Amino acid sequence: MPRIFLVEDDQAIAKNLVLLLRAEKFTVTHAATRGEALAALDGNQFDLALVDIALPDGNGFTVCTEIKESCKIPVIFLTASGDEASIVTGLNIGADDYITKPFRSRELIARINAALRKSGRAPSAFTVAGLTVDTASGVVKKHGREVFLSALEYRLLLTFLNNPKSILTRGKLLDELWDAAGEFVNDNTLTVYIKRLREKIEDEPARPKIILTVRGTGYRLGDGNAPE
């Protein structure tokens, strides 16, 4: 499971974030101050850090700098300060993203997963309904037999696997697939690719269990998914 390092001095916010992240199958280590954060970095390994800027004994910018120097993992700033100067400072010192409070839970999880994917620290193997996907090798198997997907079909499947509890709108899927393999993707071709992917990975494409339709909204990954 990806290991999240949370640096947040507000105990109520920290408690809710820890519950949210653990529900999403992340391991969480929490530090409430700059001093605790720097101490926790010694001897611990993390995959991503969520860092508040305003800390009681300093600021999150120095924590970000130390994290980048010591373990080179993605850093996402969580802060009530949304002014341009703070955002620019955070990004200039190496932060990978910047989210202002209050934030939406699903957006935060999506941004964490995006940062993990970009850094190569996302889960490398997934299983769902007899389908296994090894993202390190790019191999997809159904009941032990390899399934060959096009670049767009594979990218579409990964989008669902990386957002296991989210309903993905058609617009979101189009954004993810845009220009993959140099092909133009519009709403009609998305429908075609969903159909083709189901034909390759579902036991019964007409009764899908992996890619489910949410009427009037979009699609979601079926139950039983299990990142390893």
Backbone hydrogen bonds, N-H to C=O, Kabsch-Sander energy under -0.5 kcal/mol:
donor,donor_aa,acceptor,acceptor_aa,energy
4,I,2,P,-0.6
4,I,27,T,-3.8
5,F,48,L,-2.7
6,L,4,I,-0.7
6,L,29,T,-3.0
7,V,5,F,-0.5
7,V,50,L,-3.2
8,E,6,L,-0.6
8,E,31,A,-2.0
11,Q,9,D,-0.8
14,A,10,D,-2.8
15,K,11,Q,-2.5
16,N,12,A,-2.0
17,L,13,I,-2.5
18,V,14,A,-2.6
19,L,15,K,-2.1
20,L,16,N,-2.4
21,L,17,L,-3.0
22,R,18,V,-2.4
23,A,19,L,-1.9
24,E,20,L,-1.1
25,K,22,R,-1.7
26,F,21,L,-2.3
27,T,2,P,-2.6
29,T,4,I,-2.4
31,A,6,L,-2.8
37,A,33,T,-2.2
38,L,34,R,-2.6
39,A,35,G,-2.0
40,A,36,E,-2.3
41,L,37,A,-1.3
42,D,38,L,-0.5
42,D,39,A,-1.0
43,G,41,L,-0.9
44,N,41,L,-0.6
47,D,3,R,-3.1
48,L,3,R,-1.5
49,A,74,P,-2.6
50,L,5,F,-2.7
51,V,49,A,-0.5
51,V,76,I,-2.5
52,D,7,V,-2.8
53,I,78,L,-0.7
55,L,53,I,-1.0
55,L,58,G,-1.4
58,G,55,L,-1.3
60,G,53,I,-2.4
62,T,59,N,-0.7
63,V,59,N,-0.9
64,C,60,G,-2.8
65,T,61,F,-2.3
66,E,62,T,-2.1
67,I,63,V,-2.6
68,K,64,C,-2.7
69,E,65,T,-1.8
70,S,66,E,-2.4
71,C,67,I,-2.8
72,K,67,I,-1.5
76,I,49,A,-2.9
77,F,97,D,-2.2
78,L,51,V,-2.5
79,T,99,I,-2.0
82,G,80,A,-0.8
87,I,83,D,-1.9
88,V,84,E,-2.9
89,T,85,A,-2.5
90,G,86,S,-2.7
91,L,87,I,-2.4
92,N,88,V,-2.5
93,I,89,T,-1.6
94,G,91,L,-1.2
95,A,90,G,-2.3
96,D,75,V,-2.9
97,D,75,V,-1.2
99,I,77,F,-3.2
101,K,79,T,-2.3
108,L,104,R,-2.3
109,I,105,S,-2.3
110,A,106,R,-2.3
111,R,107,E,-2.4
112,I,108,L,-2.4
113,N,109,I,-2.6
114,A,110,A,-2.2
115,A,111,R,-2.3
116,L,112,I,-2.4
117,R,113,N,-2.4
118,K,114,A,-2.3
119,S,115,A,-1.6
120,G,116,L,-0.7
120,G,117,R,-1.0
121,R,116,L,-2.4
122,A,116,L,-0.9
126,F,133,V,-2.2
127,T,226,A,-0.6
128,V,131,L,-2.3
131,L,128,V,-2.2
132,T,141,K,-2.9
133,V,126,F,-2.5
134,D,139,V,-2.6
135,T,124,S,-2.6
135,T,133,V,-0.8
136,A,124,S,-0.8
138,G,134,D,-2.4
139,V,134,D,-1.0
140,V,147,V,-0.5
141,K,132,T,-2.8
142,K,145,R,-3.2
143,H,130,G,-3.0
143,H,141,K,-0.5
145,R,142,K,-1.9
147,V,140,V,-3.6
149,L,147,V,-0.6
154,Y,150,S,-2.7
155,R,151,A,-2.2
156,L,152,L,-2.4
157,L,153,E,-2.3
158,L,154,Y,-2.5
159,T,155,R,-1.7
160,F,156,L,-1.4
161,L,157,L,-2.2
162,N,158,L,-2.4
163,N,160,F,-1.0
166,S,163,N,-1.5
168,L,166,S,-0.6
168,L,219,Y,-3.4
169,T,167,I,-0.6
170,R,217,T,-0.6
173,L,169,T,-2.2
174,L,170,R,-2.4
175,D,171,G,-2.0
176,E,172,K,-1.9
177,L,173,L,-2.0
178,W,174,L,-1.2
179,D,183,E,-0.8
180,A,177,L,-2.4
182,G,179,D,-1.8
183,E,180,A,-1.8
186,N,184,F,-0.5
190,L,186,N,-2.1
191,T,187,D,-1.5
192,V,188,N,-1.6
193,Y,189,T,-2.5
194,I,190,L,-2.5
195,K,191,T,-2.0
196,R,192,V,-2.6
197,L,193,Y,-2.6
198,R,194,I,-2.3
199,E,195,K,-1.9
200,K,196,R,-1.2
200,K,197,L,-0.6
201,I,197,L,-2.0
202,E,198,R,-2.4
207,R,204,E,-2.2
212,L,210,I,-0.7
212,L,220,R,-2.9
214,V,218,G,-2.8
215,R,213,T,-0.7
217,T,214,V,-2.5
218,G,214,V,-2.4
219,Y,168,L,-2.3
220,R,212,L,-2.1
222,G,210,I,-2.9
225,N,222,G,-0.6
226,A,127,T,-2.5
228,E,125,A,-2.7
